[in-house]
Amino acid sequence: MSSPLHTLQRPLSGILTRDAILLGLVCGLLHALVALWAYTSIRPGSAGELFIPEQAAGALLLVTACLGLVVLGAVPIVLLYRRGLVAPIATLVVLFSWSFYRSWQSFEAASDVGATPGVTLRPDSVYVMFWVLPLAIVLVVALVEHLLRGSSRLSEHV
């Protein structure tokens, strides 16, 4: 009988090759840069105000967000490269586009009426600061696609 850890290591060893990790890292870094650029571009104020924390907790939050965005961008690419799963990338593109577009609309609406945007949790903040939520959605979609592809392969052999 194999342990749960051994059961998990087998599928991961087939996914995490050197090439897959390198490709994921490059695409994850690109994703993080684009997400941070979009985050600063749609908000009023300078990028320095957003990315130069005044306290250690702010610096820790920024580092965590940056690393998380790299992981969030890397996972769907690795799943596409190693398993041929397309839905995780499509999901990430939809989440990215929707969150930044909705936040841009919110800031534009406030600007049009001359109001100062209030401090609220906008979709782009959830995407950047709470990156675990979009990652969980991407992973659930990947699992569903994987299961659907597996069941379609089984039905072909029957």
C-alpha positions in Angstrom: 0.0 0.0 0.0 1.5 3.4 -1.0 1.4 6.4 1.2 -0.7 9.5 0.1 2.6 11.5 -0.3 4.0 8.9 -2.7 0.7 8.9 -4.6 1.0 12.7 -5.0 4.6 12.6 -6.0 4.0 10.3 -8.9 1.8 12.7 -10.9 3.9 15.7 -9.9 7.1 14.1 -11.1 5.6 13.7 -14.5 4.6 17.4 -14.6 7.5 19.2 -13.1 10.3 18.7 -15.5 13.2 21.2 -15.9 11.8 22.6 -19.1 8.3 22.9 -17.6 9.6 24.7 -14.5 11.7 27.1 -16.6 8.8 27.8 -19.0 6.4 28.3 -16.0 8.9 30.7 -14.3 9.3 32.8 -17.4 5.6 33.0 -18.1 4.8 33.5 -14.4 7.2 36.5 -14.2 5.7 38.0 -17.4 2.2 37.5 -15.9 3.3 39.2 -12.6 4.8 42.2 -14.5 1.7 42.6 -16.6 -0.6 42.3 -13.6 1.3 44.8 -11.6 1.5 47.2 -14.5 -2.2 47.0 -15.0 -2.8 47.4 -11.2 -0.8 50.6 -11.2 -2.1 51.9 -14.5 -5.8 51.9 -13.6 -5.4 53.5 -10.2 -5.0 57.2 -9.5 -1.7 58.2 -8.0 1.9 57.2 -8.8 3.3 53.7 -8.8 5.7 54.7 -6.1 2.8 55.3 -3.7 1.5 51.8 -4.4 4.8 49.9 -4.4 7.0 51.6 -1.8 5.6 50.4 1.4 6.0 52.5 4.5 5.9 49.5 6.9 7.4 46.1 7.0 4.0 44.5 6.8 3.4 46.3 3.5 6.7 45.1 2.2 5.8 41.5 3.2 2.4 41.8 1.5 4.0 43.2 -1.7 6.5 40.3 -1.8 3.8 37.8 -1.2 1.6 39.3 -3.9 4.5 39.3 -6.4 5.5 35.7 -5.7 1.8 34.6 -5.9 1.3 36.3 -9.2 4.3 34.4 -10.6 2.8 31.1 -9.3 -0.6 32.1 -10.7 0.9 32.7 -14.1 3.1 29.6 -14.1 0.6 26.9 -13.1 -1.7 27.1 -16.2 1.3 27.3 -18.5 2.8 24.2 -16.9 -0.5 22.4 -17.1 -0.8 23.2 -20.8 2.8 22.3 -21.6 2.8 19.0 -19.7 -0.8 17.8 -19.8 -2.4 19.7 -22.7 -5.0 21.4 -20.5 -6.4 24.5 -22.2 -9.2 25.5 -19.8 -6.9 26.8 -17.0 -5.3 29.3 -19.3 -8.6 30.4 -20.7 -9.9 30.8 -17.1 -6.9 32.9 -16.1 -7.4 35.1 -19.1 -11.0 35.6 -18.3 -10.4 36.3 -14.6 -7.5 38.7 -15.4 -9.5 40.6 -18.0 -12.7 40.8 -16.0 -11.0 41.9 -12.8 -8.9 44.7 -14.3 -11.7 45.9 -16.6 -14.3 46.1 -13.8 -11.8 48.0 -11.6 -10.9 50.4 -14.4 -14.7 51.0 -14.9 -15.0 51.8 -11.2 -12.2 54.3 -11.2 -13.4 55.9 -14.4 -16.9 56.3 -13.1 -15.6 58.0 -10.0 -13.4 60.2 -12.1 -16.3 61.2 -14.4 -18.3 62.6 -11.5 -15.3 64.2 -9.8 -15.4 61.9 -6.8 -12.4 60.4 -5.1 -12.6 56.6 -5.3 -13.4 55.2 -1.9 -11.4 52.5 -0.2 -13.2 49.4 -1.3 -12.1 45.9 -2.3 -12.1 46.0 -6.1 -11.7 42.9 -8.4 -8.1 43.8 -9.3 -7.2 43.9 -5.6 -8.7 40.4 -5.1 -6.7 39.2 -8.2 -3.4 40.7 -7.0 -3.5 40.6 -3.2 -5.6 37.5 -2.8 -4.1 35.5 -5.7 -4.9 32.2 -4.0 -8.6 32.7 -4.9 -7.9 32.9 -8.7 -5.4 30.1 -8.3 -8.0 27.9 -6.7 -10.4 28.6 -9.5 -7.8 27.7 -12.1 -7.0 24.5 -10.3 -10.6 23.4 -10.0 -11.1 24.1 -13.7 -7.9 22.1 -14.5 -9.2 19.2 -12.4 -12.6 19.3 -14.2 -11.0 19.4 -17.6 -8.6 16.5 -16.6 -11.5 14.4 -15.4 -13.6 15.1 -18.5 -10.7 14.2 -20.7 -10.1 11.0 -18.7 -13.7 10.0 -18.9 -13.9 10.7 -22.7 -10.8 8.5 -23.2 -12.4 5.7 -21.2 -15.6 5.9 -23.2 -13.6 5.7 -26.5 -12.2 2.3 -25.4 -15.6 0.8 -24.5 
